[in-house]
Structure formats: structure tokens, C-alpha cells
């Protein structure tokens, strides 16, 4: 059966209806100034639906008719973000915000005031929207920042998400980041409907938004009152953007996105503090929930100079509002032991609803905090969800103290292994001295060692680690490589195939990198970024282990405290024995290139464009950085080489115009191998 030929007047009418309805959506959702009455909008939409039903070839991905939900999915596909969606560091006081500003100006080597962009931090779900030639191609959740879920089918149902951008000057590829949230009025209507139907109601608007976005049936999402507010961009190719964050947001607004009307620019950190106070007063009147303010250095060139730490930009912070507080009774205190031996008192509470969740446990931090609060078992206490995440005890209602209230006694011996608990002068945290003798520390150390960003041992989950330690099969991280399939297969919920898969994963993990290995060791205060800096500075493990604190402080971002922890860690005999055992078991890595100019690509700027088939974009970037190259997002006269995979567009064209060297993926892989990188 052949499709009917579409008369010219029908095609033109469909295009006209597209334009009318898209403009009406923009006026309604973005400008909050609708011109087309609802009844007229419905008539135009019905007319377009009838045209598309008669001539199916008229249906396009950006058609206003395509907002209705499609058939249910069986699961969400995984999406890898081309540009990571980083989290933000938090500030909880004016002093902490001023400290953030001090660090910014120190890194910029300026005493002048820095201009900041100020935006309400919507309490919703962060998402990425990818547009190609102005048409929505993909929507994804933030996930872990590197990998999210494809929720395109659901996001298409949200009226404030443009399916096609409305101007002609849009970059060929544009990734817009935003927050999907549920306004309070819509949340109340949704719960009223649920109550009337005898269904379960949502706890708060954020939970409602999250649950709505993760519906496998997008027709359910289409019925939920969700909104999008754009707050930034990620990947941009084939076009330019303004040099200020606030101007970028205004540009997004012109292209069809809703942005927050409370957004402003502040000329100094004091102006940021005043903005925070003003919006905190206004907070109850807003039609949506916010949990703080995001402050970003407004200048994009300055953002680039400031850069990032492992999971957060140095040029932005979230200043949270005071958390919601409630009173409850402290029934008991238990003590938990962490990976570094820290003994933490945990309050067991009479369950109380605070900040949108029911809280029954809260941290008391350490012995000093217990003394500061003057808290006793049996007291009525005020609970706060610090940063709306971690519940903590913030004060005692002494007028309600019962006569039988009991003092909290901090243990002298570890509640897990009975080793002495020691306190270092000047440090508030008390620690179990048992080290890996303590099963609690051993379990946490092994879990960290096996984690994805460390040794990435597939199949070695937390419950399996618990079993292996509890059954006496595992006493150290090096013991992982002495496990045998037969003994693992005998554990609960493990069979021969699962056991063999684990042994194979352990074998694969032996081939690692020095930054991963250092991070996996779990040295106090050494995260991914510090591990990478240590590896690149010293090149290999032996010189790092022999370095004193003074030499360690020559490493970027390593101060006296971190240097002390690193030197202390490698100076311990049992650490040296464990590292030797790991190397004897076959754990190995290639030495890192060191010394700036000695790196083969030092001083060169490379650009990646198109889709690489063998490597992910982040893997390719990591290899280039290991060789000393800087990886940029755009092509300029300073670019040394462009790596162009399938689908490369404007960046490749610009490179050719400027006479810049280009490599396809095979040539790029050959270059990496010639520099000693095994792929």
C-alpha cells in the first residue's frame, strides 16, 4: 500500500498549524502571556491531528501532536552524558559563602569583586535535553553525573519543553540542562485527585516529579502537572553562546525555554548574601519549592579558568536555606565504625516527619558535639535535615528533660572488634585502633576498593562483601585475589556461574591505572582528583611511597593535612605489606607521564568531535590528558589537532578552514598506542 500524495495546500496548512501551536505554547509556558484562547488552541490541535491521521507522512518528531504519551516502555535505556552533569558544593552560612568567594578570587589572583549569577535552586529533578538542528532528540536524567536514563518519551509530554526551538541562530548541537519540577498548586490537585480515588498520595512535590518522570507509561506522565526551568548548557557544537551565564539564560529564553524570573546578577559576594536573604523572605510566596540559591561566577572565561574538582565546579556553589526542623525524643544511642575507623554516635529517635520524610535516626557526629549539645538519652531534641539530606540533632529542649534521662557514654573500646578507641589531640573524631583487624573497617575498605571508580570489580556488591568477611573468607583487600570459585559458590545466593564471573572480574581488575589504584587504597582525604594529581606528579608508586610531607605538598591541591595523611598511610608497615601482596597477586599499571614538558602532548590543545566507536568521549579525554594535552570544547587558531568521529560537523569544517590537523578514530587510536597507551 502506497501513501497518499499530500496536496500542497494540506502540507502548507500543517506547517502553518505547527507554527501557530508552537507560538501558543511559547506564549503560554515561557512568557506566561497566552494570546490564543484554550478552545481555539484545542480546535487548531484537532485540525492538525486530523491532517496527520489522513496523511501520516506529515507527522514529525517536533509536531505539537506528539506530546501525548506513547506506548509503555519495558525499561529505560542508559545514556552516557557527553559532558558530565556535575553536582554542586554546598554552603550553609554567610561565612561559608564568603569562604567560597575567597577561594574563587584567590584562584583568579584578584582582589576585585567577582560578579555572580544568582538563581533559585528548584527542588526538582535535573535533566539534560539534547537538540540537533533545533529539534529535541533526547532527554536524560542526571543519574550519577556520567550516566543517566533516557526519558525522552516522558519529557516530550511536558508543555514547557520545546520540541523545536523557535529561532534560526541555534547551534547545530545544543544540550540544555534544566530542572523538572511540580508547582505547588499542581501537586495539591494531584493529591486531591488521588485522595478522591482512594489512592496513595505523594509526600512532596519533588517526589511527585521524580515518580512522574520515571513512569514507563508516558501517558501517565502526560497527565502530571510538570514544568521545566532551564538553568544552563552542556555540549554545544556548531554555534556560539554569550560570554556571561545570565546572557546565556536570556538566549535560551529567546529560543523557547522557561527560565526563572527571580534570576539576577550580583556585583559582589555581599550582594549575593543580600539576594539570599531577600529570596528567603519571599520563599513562602513562590508557586514552587526551592531549597536554596545557586551562585555561579557569571563570566564564562573565568569559569573556564577556575575549572573543576572531581565532581563539582570550582565556580559555583549552592547556598542552602535553613532546613525544616521538628521535635522528637532520643530513645538510645548506638556507635558505628566507618572505613577510616571513625566511631560515630547515631541517635535512635522516636520516628518524626521532617523535611518530607520520616526520620528515625540522626547523626550526633562525635564526642565533642554530644558535650556541646548537652544531650542525654530520653531528651526531647530538635531534628534538622542538614542540606535537606542528612538528619542531625541540633538542640535539646531542656524544659522537657525527664528525671530518668541518662548520660551518653562514649565507648573506650570498639563496639565491633573491642580494640581500643583512640583520640588524636586537636581532632574531634575518635577512631578504632583495630585497622583491618576490625571487621567493620575491613568491610568498608573492601567495598571502597571494589567500587566503580576504584578497581571496578563487577559483581562484588556490598552484600557479597559482608558475606565474605562474616564467613571468614576475606580478611584484607589483597585477599580478594586469593578467592577461589568453589568457596565463593558455597555462599548464599551464589552459584558456580556467579562465582566464576566474580573470579573473572577480579582477574580483569588487576590491569588498572595508578590513579585508580591510589583512590582504591582509601587514603584519608584522597579522592579521585587528588589521586590523579599524585599519580601525575610522582609517575609511579615507589617515589610516592618514599615522599615526605614537604615533597607531597608540591603536588597540586595537596596541603599540609592531606600530605600528613598520605605520608602516614604509606609509612605504616601493614600498608606496605598489603601493597606488596596486591602486586604479588598481579595488580599492575603503567607508569604515568610526569613533569609537564616531558609529556609528549604537553602544551597542545586537542578537540574531540563526532561519535567515537571504540572509546567514550570521557575515556578519550582522559587518555589525552594523561599524555599532557589540554582538551577543549571548541576549535580555534590555538587548536593543535581535532579528532573527528562519525557525525563530526562544524568543528571538523572549522578545523579544515584553519588548516588544523585532523585524525579519524583509527588514526587517533594508533597515536595513543604509539605513546604507550594500551587500548
N, C-alpha and C positions, 0 to 999 in steps of 0.2 A: 504493500500500500504506500503510495507516494503522498507527501504532504501537499496540501492545497497551496497554490500560488497566492502569495499575500498581495492584495491590491495596494498600490502606492498610498492611497488615501488612508487605508487601515494602518499601515506601518507608521505613517506620519502622525495619525491620531494617537497611536500607542506612545510614540515618543513625546507628544505634547502632554499626554496624561502623566507620563513619567515625570516630566518637568514640573507640572502643576502639583503633583502629590509630594515630590521631593522638597519643593519650596515650602509647601504647607507643613511638612514635618519639621523643617528647619525653623520656621517661624514659631511653631508650637513648642518643640522640645528645647531649642537652643536660645531663641530670642525671647521666649515666654510672651510672644505678641501675635497670637493667631489671627489671621485675616479671613480664613475660609471657615464658614460655619460647619459644625460636625455633620449635619445632614448632607451638605454639599460635598464634603470630603468623602462620605460614605458612597454617594452616588457616583463620583468620579472613580473611586476604587472599584466599585461593582462593574462599571463600564469597562475598565481595564481588565478585570478578571474575565469578563465575557469575551473580550477580544482575544485574550491569551488562550482561553478554552477553545475558541474556534480556530485559532492559528497558533499552535504550540511553539512554533519557532520564534514567536515574539517574546517568549519567556526568557529573561536574562537574570544572572545572579543578583544584579542590583535593582531588579524590579521591586516596586513597593508592595507587590502582591506576595513576595517571597518572605515576608516577615512571619507569616503564620507557621506554626510548628510542622515539622516533617515527621516521617515515621520514626518510632523509637529506635535508639541505638542499643546494641548489646553491651558495649563498654566504650569508654573514652580512649581515643588514641593518644600516644605520647608525643609531645612536641619539645624539641630542643631549641631554646632561645638563642638566636644568633648573637645577641648582645645580652649578657646576664642581667636579670632583674634583681638588683641588689637590695638588701634590707637597709634600714637606717639605724644609726646610733641614736640613743635617746638622751634627753636632758630632762631633769625633774625639778629644777630650780633656776632662779635668775643667775646664781653663781655658776652653775654648770653650763648655762647658755653662754655666759661671758667667757668661761674657760674654752668653750668651743671656738668662739671668736678669736681668743688669744692664739690658739693653735693655728687657725686659718691665717692670721696676719703674720705669725712667726714663719710659717712655711712660705708665705708670699714675700717675706722680708720687707714688710712695710709697717709703718706706724699710723698710716692714714686709715680712716674709717672705710669699711667694706660695705658695699650695697648688697642687700639681701632681698630675695623674693620670698614673700610670706603667703602661705596657703593653708586653709583649714585642712586638717588631717581627717578625711572622711572615714567613718567606721564601716568599711565595706570590704570588698574583695578586689585585690589588684589583678588587672588583666592586661594582656598585650593584644593589640589589633594591628594586623599586617595588611596594608593596602598596596596593590600593584596596579600602576597606571590609574590610580584614583578609585579603584574598586576593592571592596573588602574581600580579602582572600582567606584570612584565617584569624581566629580568636583563640587565645590560650590563657590558662590560669598561670599565675606566677610559679606555683609549685615550690620547688626548693631553690628557685632562682636561676637554675640552669636548665631544668626540665619541668615542663608543666603538662596540662591536659588540653586536648583540642576540644573546645566548647563552642565552635563556630555555629553549629546548628542552633544552640540555645541563644547565643548572643545576637543572632540575626533577628530574633523576635523582639528585641528591645528598641523601642521607638527612637530613643535619643542616640542610638548608634547609627551613624550614616552608612548606608550600603554603598553609596557613591559620593565622593567629595565634590563640592559644588563650584570650585574654581579651576582654572586651567593651569595654574603655576605649581601644581602639586608635584613633588619628587616622584620619579619612576617607582621607587620603593620607599614606603614610609611606614614605620612602625610607631604607633601611638600607644602610650601607656596611660591607663586611667583606672578609676575606682568604680566598680559597680556596687550600688547601694540601694537600699529601700527607704524611701521617705517615711517619716513617722505616720503621716495620715494613711498612706497605703498599707503600712504594717498593721495599723489598727483595723482597717477594713478587712484585711486578710484574716486576722484573728477573729474578728466578729463573725465572718462567714464560716470559719472553722468551728467556732462555738455553736453556731446555729445548726451545723450539720453533725454535732457531736464528735468532732474530730479533734486531734491533738493540736494545741496552739503552739506558736513559736515563742521562744524565750525572749528574743530581742531582734531588732531589725537586721543586725549583722548575720545572725544565724539564719534568719529567713532568707536573706540574699544568698548566702552560701548554699543553703539547701535548694533554692530555686535554680541556681546556676548548674548544679550537679544532677539535675534530673536527666535521666536517659531519654525520657519522652519530652521533646522540646515543646510539645503542645501544652504541657503543664507550665513550663517556664513562661510561655506566651501569655498566660493568664495572671502572672505575678507582676506587681507594680514596681518594676526595676528601672533604675536610671543609671546613666553613665556620666561621669565627670572626668575629662581629660586633664592629666597633670604633667605630661612630658612626652618625650620621644625616645626611641631606641635606635634601631637600624634606619639609616637614611642613605639612599643611593640615587644618583641622577637628579640632583637638585640641591639648592642651598636653603639654609634657615637663618633667621636673625642671630645676632651675637649676644642677645640677652634672653634669659629664661622667660621673663614676663612677656617679651615681644614674641617669643615662640608660641606661648599660650594664646596670645591675641591672634596670631596667624592660624593656629588650629581652630580658633573660634570662627574665623572667616571661612575656613574650609568646611565647616559644618559641625564642629564639636561644641558641646556644652563645656564651659569652664566655670570655675567657682567665682561668683560675683564678689566674694569677700577678698579675693586675691589682691595683693598690694605689693609695692616695692618700699623697702625701708632703707634709709640712708646710713644707718648705723646699727650697732647691736642694741643701743639704748632704745632706738625706735622700734626694734623687734620686741623688746620687753614691753613697751607700751602697747604695741599691737596685740600681744598675747593677753595682756590684762583686759583690753577693750573687748576682744572676742570672747574671753572667758565670761564676761558680764553678759554678753549677747547670746551666749551658748544656749540657754533655755528657750530662747525665742526662735532659734533656727528650725527650719522644717525637716532637718535631718540630724543624725547623730554625728558628732565629731569627738575625738578623744585627745586632741592636741593641735599644735601648729607645726607645719614643716617649714623650716627656714633653709633656703638654698642660696649659695653665692650666686648673684644674678648674672655675672659675666661668664659666658661660656668659655672664652680663652682662659680665664682664671680657674674655672672648674677643671680644665684640662691640665693646667699646671699643678693643681692640688692632687689630682689623681684619686686612687682608691687604696683601701686596705683590703684584706681578703674578701670580706662580704659586704662592705659598706663604702660609700663615697666619703672622702675627707671634706667635701664641700657642702654637706647637708647634714641636718640633724632634725629630730622630731622632739619638740618641747611638749611633753605630755601635761594634760590637766590633772589636778588632784583627783585621785581615784575615788570611786564610791566607797563609803565606809558603813559598816554595820557592827552592832554589838552581839557578842555571844559568850559562852562560858568555856574556859580552858579546862578540859577534863583530865588530861595527862600530857606528859612529855616523853617522847622517845628519841633515841640518838641514832643517827645514820652515819655511815662511813663512806666517803667518796673515793674516787680514783687516786687522789693525792694524799689520802689518809685523813682529810679534814673531817672532824667529828662535828656534825651539825645537829642542833636540837630542833625537833619538829613538834609543834603543838598539835595535839589531838583535840578537836573542837566539837562542841555541840553544833551540828550542821546548821549553816546560816546562808541565806540567799543574798549574794552581794556581787555587784558588777555583772549581772546577767547569768551567774552560775551559782550552784550550791557548793559552798566551801566547808570542808570538814578537817582540813589540815592546813597549817601555815608555818612558815619558817620563823625561827627565833634567832637565826644567824649564828650566834656564838655566845660564849660566857659573858663577855663584856656587855652585849646587848641585853641579856637577861638581867644583869645587875643594873643597867641604865633604866630599864623599864620598871624594875622592882616587881616583876610579875611572879605570881605564885600559882600553883595548881589549885583550881577551884575559883580563881578570879573571873570576874566579868571583864572582857577585853574588847577593844575596838580593832576590827579586822579591816585591812585595806588591801585591795588588789593593786600592788605597785606596778605602774605602767599597764594596768588592766590585764596583767598576766599572772604574776607571782603573788599569791596571798601572803600577807605578813601581819604580825601583831604590831600595832603602832602605839598603843597606850593601854593603861589599866584604869578601870573605873573603881577607884579605891573605896568609894562610898558603898559599893555593893559587895565588898570582900566578906566572905563567910568566916565564921570563927574557926572552922576546921581547915582553912587554906594551908597548903603545905609548900615549903621551900622547894625549889628545883635544884637538885643535887647533880652537878656535872660529874661524869664518871672519871675516875682515876685510871681505869683500865678499859680497853676497847670492848664495846659490847658484842663484838663479833669474835675476836680471836684472843681476848684477855691480855694483849700486850699493853705495856704502859702507855698512857696518853700523855704527850709532852707538849709544852707550850714554849715557843721561842720568844725571848724578850722583845717587846716592841711589835709583836704580831698578835692580833686578836684571836686567830684561829688556832684551836688545839688539834693536834694530829696524833693518830695512832702510829706508834713506832714500829709496828709489825711488818711494814712493807709488803712484799709478796707472800709473806707468811700469813697475812690476813686475807681470808678468802674474799671479803668484800672488796678490798683494793685489787686483788688479783682478778676478780671478775670484771671490774670496771676497766682495768688496764687492758685486758684481753679484748673486751668489747671495742675499746677505742682503737687498739692495734688493728683489728679486723675491719674497721669501718670503711665506708666507700672512699673517703678522701685520704685514708691512710693506706693500708695494704690491700684494701678492696677484695676481701676474701668472700666470694659469693657463697651464700648458703650458711654462713656462720652467724646466725642470728642470736639475739640476746638470750632467748630461752635455751638454745643449744649450749651456749657458753655456761649458763647456770648449771645445766645437767652435767656437763663435762667436769666442772670444778667440784660439784657436790658428789659426784661418783668417784672422785679421786683420780680421774684420768688426765687431769690437766693442772699443773702446778705453776706454770710460767708461760709467757708468750712463746718462748722457744720450744716449749713442749708441744705446741700446735703441730710442728713439723716432725714430731715423733709419733703422732697418732697413726693408728692402723685402721683400715676399713672394718675389720672384723669386730674390734672393740666398739667402734662408733655405731655399727649396725645393731648392737645389742641394746642401745638406748631406746627410751620410749619415743614412739612416732618416727623412728628411723629404721630404714630397711637397707638392704645391700646396695641398691642403686643410689639412694640418697647418700649413703656413706661413701661410696666410690666417687660420687660427684664432689663431695666435700674434699676428699683427698686430692682429687684432680685440681680443684680450685686452690688448695694450699700450694700445690706444686707450681701452678701458674703465677701465684703471688710472689714467688721467690725472685722473679725478674721484675725489679721495681726501679724507682729513681731515688736519689739521695734525699731530695726534699720530702717525698712521701715517707721514706723510712724515718727521717728525723721527726716528722709530725707524728708518725705512728708510735714512737717511743713514749709519747705522753709527758714530755718535759714541761714543768710548770711554766705557764705564760708563753709557751711557744706554740703559736697557731700556724696555719698554713703559710701566711705571708712571712713570718719570722723564720720558719723552717726553710723557705725558699731563699731568703736573704743569707742565712747562714751557709747554705749549700753553695750558693754562687760566690760567696766571699772566700770560703776555705777550699772549695773544689772537691774535697773528699773528706771522709770521716776521720782519718788519723790526725790531720792537722787541727781539726775542730776539737777532738778529744784532748789534744795537748795544749790548747789555747788557755791562757789565763784570763782573768776578768778584764784586765786592761785591753788585751787584744780583742776580746769579744765585743767591747764597746766601740770598736772601729766599724762594726757591721751596721748597716743602715737600720734604723728603728730599734736598735738594741741599746738600752740604757743600763744603769748600774744594777737594778733589781733583776732584770732578765739575765744579764751577764752572770750574776751570782748564782741564779738557779741553774743555768746551763753548766757552769763550771762545777758546781756542787754535784749535779747529776752525773757528769762523766767522771768525777773523781771518786765515786763510790765503787768499791771492789765488786759488789754484786751486779752493778750496771755493766761493768767491763766484762764480767763473766757471761752475762746474758747476751751482750752484743756478740761476743766471740762464739757463743753457742748458736746464735742465729746465722752467723757467717759460715760456721761449720755445717749447718743444716742446708746451706746452699743459697741463702738470701744474698743477692748481689745487685749492683747497679753500675752504671757508667759514671766516671768522674765528671763533675760539672766544669765547664769552662769558667775561668776566673780572670779578674784583672782588667776589665773594660776593654782596652785597645787590643789585648791579646785574643779576644773573641773574634772569630772570623767575620761576623757581620756587624761588629761594633761600629757605631756611627751611621749605620744605614737605616733608612725608613722604608718599610715594606707595606704593601696594601693587599688585602685579600678580597676578592670579589667573585661572585658566582657561587655555585654549589660544588663542594668537593665531594668526591665519591668515596675515597679511601679514608680520609680523616674528617673529623668535625672541625668547624671553624675554630673552636677553642683549642683543640689539640694542635692544629697548625700554628696558631698564635703562640702557644706555649713552646713549641719547637723553635720558632724564630727567636723568641725572647731568650731561650737558653743559648742560642748562638750569638746573642748580643744585639740583635736588631730591635728597633722600635717598630711597633705595628700600629699604623694609623688607619683612620676610617675613611679618609678621602685622599684623592690623588692631587699632588701639587708639583711644582717645579723641584721641590726638595725630595720627592719620592725617588728611591733607588730602583725598586723592582715591584711589579704588580703580578700577583699570582691569580690567574683567571681560570675559574672552573666553568662548567656548563651554565649557561644563562647569564654570563657576565654581560653587562650593558654599558652604561655611561662611563663607568670608571675605566673600563678597557678602552673605550673610544678616546677618552681624555689622555690616557697613557700613550696611545699611538700618536695623538696630535702633538704631544710634548716630546716624543721620541724616547720615552722611558722604556726600559727593558721589561718584557713580559715573559712569564713562564706558564705553560699549561700544567695540569696536575702531575703528569708523568715526569716532566722536567723538574718540577718542584720536589717530588719525592726523590728523584735521582740526586738533586743537590743536597737534600738532607742526609741521604745515605753517604754521599761523598764527604760529609762533615762528621761522620762517625755516629749518626743517629740511626738506630735500628728501628725499622717500622714493620 
